[in-house]
């Protein structure tokens, strides 16, 4: 291990430590923000209930708030389902394109094998040699 490897390892350790500290800080701050917003939401519901109960009965006020929350939840569920369907369609389209590219590559390789088998064998040997050489170099460096 040279000095460059030691310097890179130290740099990575410092980056990981800084990233972990930043993630912890952000998690704590977002938790506090979430707690404050939840508290504000509860007080807003209580204020809405008190305002509506001043004009209507308490049962009518509670029913109105419940209906509004249920309708909002149903709208959000509808949006969530639509987004999941869109993501599923995009994933299927991506998978279809990948399969099409793979099929075209296999057809091209089959055509090369039929027309120029020696070129195909030479290409395969060259790729194998490059992959094998890289592994041998890595093994020599480790020893």
GIFEN-V735902 format. One record per residue. N is the residue number from 1. PHI is phi in whole degrees, -180 to 180 (none if undefined). Layout:
# GIFEN-V735902
N & PHI
N & PHI
This chain:
# GIFEN-V735902
1 & none
2 & -91
3 & -66
4 & -66
5 & -65
6 & -64
7 & -65
8 & -66
9 & -65
10 & -65
11 & -65
12 & -64
13 & -63
14 & -66
15 & -65
16 & -67
17 & -63
18 & -66
19 & -66
20 & -63
21 & -64
22 & -66
23 & -65
24 & -61
25 & -60
26 & -64
27 & -64
28 & -65
29 & -64
30 & -66
31 & -65
32 & -64
33 & -61
34 & -62
35 & -63
36 & -64
37 & -68
38 & -65
39 & -63
40 & -63
41 & -64
42 & -63
43 & -67
44 & -65
45 & -64
46 & -64
47 & -65
48 & -63
49 & -61
50 & -64
51 & -64
52 & -68
53 & -71
54 & -73
55 & -96
56 & -125
57 & -76
58 & -64
59 & -67
60 & -65
61 & -65
62 & -64
63 & -65
64 & -63
65 & -65
66 & -62
67 & -63
68 & -62
69 & -69
70 & -66
71 & -63
72 & -62
73 & -63
74 & -65
75 & -63
76 & -64
77 & -64
78 & -62
79 & -64
80 & -61
81 & -64
82 & -63
83 & -67
84 & -65
85 & -64
86 & -63
87 & -63
88 & -65
89 & -64
90 & -64
91 & -64
92 & -65
93 & -65
94 & -62
95 & -64
96 & -64
97 & -64
98 & -64
99 & -64
100 & -65
101 & -64
102 & -64
103 & -63
104 & -64
105 & -65
106 & -65
107 & -64
108 & -65
109 & -64
110 & -64
111 & -64
112 & -66
113 & -62
114 & -71
115 & -85
116 & -137
117 & -64
118 & -68
119 & -64
120 & -65
121 & -65
122 & -64
123 & -64
124 & -62
125 & -65
126 & -64
127 & -65
128 & -63
129 & -65
130 & -64
131 & -66
132 & -66
133 & -66
134 & -62
135 & -69
136 & -66
137 & -62
138 & -66
139 & -66
140 & -64
141 & -67
142 & -68
143 & -78
